Amino acid sequence: MSEVEIFNNLNNTLSTTALFFLGWAFLLWVAARAVTIAIEGNAGIITKIVTTIFGLTALWQFNFSMSYVPWSFEGAAHQLLVLKEETGELSLRSEAFLNSLPVEVSASEAPVFSLVPSDPFYGLFILSALFLIVGRLWIGQKA
């Protein structure tokens, strides 16, 4: 596989991931609206349970689609390192790409997909979205 093919695969993967991300981000917004409506309407237990399930599912899928982003970059870096071992050289652009990654990537080991966010700010985002969907609904408002 050439450098151009590796970068084309990365771009295709990121484009597809972005479409899933937008869809699940919209459903997260729908979940947050459902929570607001449930709170304002003093919803019953069944509505709260269904809203929670919907919100958790949307948040899970949102996180799942976002987990593909670092994995895709690490996969492209892995492929570039394999290519470098095979050919002995890479373009300056590919070298700069490899040097810009915040994690170490190896040619001998493929990257491992993880649902745990590596960026602490993204982890905080997921936790805050979890509170906005589940916490607001079940903890309730201050009297």
PEFENHU-V568702 format. One record per pair of residues at least 4 apart in sequence whose ideal C-beta (glycine too) atoms are under 7 Angstrom apart, sorted by sequence separation. I is the first residue (numbers start at 1). J is the second residue. If there is no record, write none. Layout:
BEGIN
i=(I I)
j=(J J)
END
This chain:
BEGIN
i=(1 3 4 5 6 7 8 9 10 11 12 13 14 15 16 17 18 19 20 21 22 23 24 25 26 27 28 29 30 31 32 33 34 35 36 37 43 45 46 47 48 49 50 51 52 53 54 55 56 57 58 59 60 61 62 63 67 68 69 70 71 72 73 74 75 76 77 78 79 80 81 82 83 90 92 93 94 95 96 101 119 120 121 122 123 124 125 126 127 128 129 130 131 132 134 135 1 38 43 84 90 117 131 84 105 117 83 38 117 38 80 38 80 35 34 80 80 34 35 77 77 85 31 31 77 81 81 82 81 31 78 73 77 74 78 28 27 28 74 78 78 24 28 75 24 25 74 24 71 24 71 21 20 21 67 67 17 67 70 17 64 17 63 14 17 14 13 10 63 10 7 6 59 59 6 6 59 3 6 1 55 56 55 3 1 52 52 51 3 3 48 48 3 39 35 39 38 32 28 32 35 31 35 39)
j=(5 7 8 9 10 11 12 13 14 15 16 17 18 19 20 21 22 23 24 25 26 27 28 29 30 31 32 33 34 35 36 37 38 39 40 41 47 49 50 51 52 53 54 55 56 57 58 59 60 61 62 63 64 65 66 67 71 72 73 74 75 76 77 78 79 80 81 82 83 84 85 86 87 94 96 97 98 99 100 105 123 124 125 126 127 128 129 130 131 132 133 134 135 136 138 139 6 43 48 89 95 122 136 90 111 123 90 47 126 48 90 51 94 51 51 97 98 54 55 97 98 107 54 55 101 105 106 107 107 58 105 101 105 103 107 58 58 59 105 110 111 58 62 111 61 62 111 62 111 65 113 65 65 66 113 114 65 115 118 68 115 69 115 69 72 72 72 72 126 76 76 76 129 130 79 80 133 80 83 79 133 134 134 83 83 134 137 137 90 91 137 138 94 136 133 137 137 132 129 133 136 133 137 141)
END
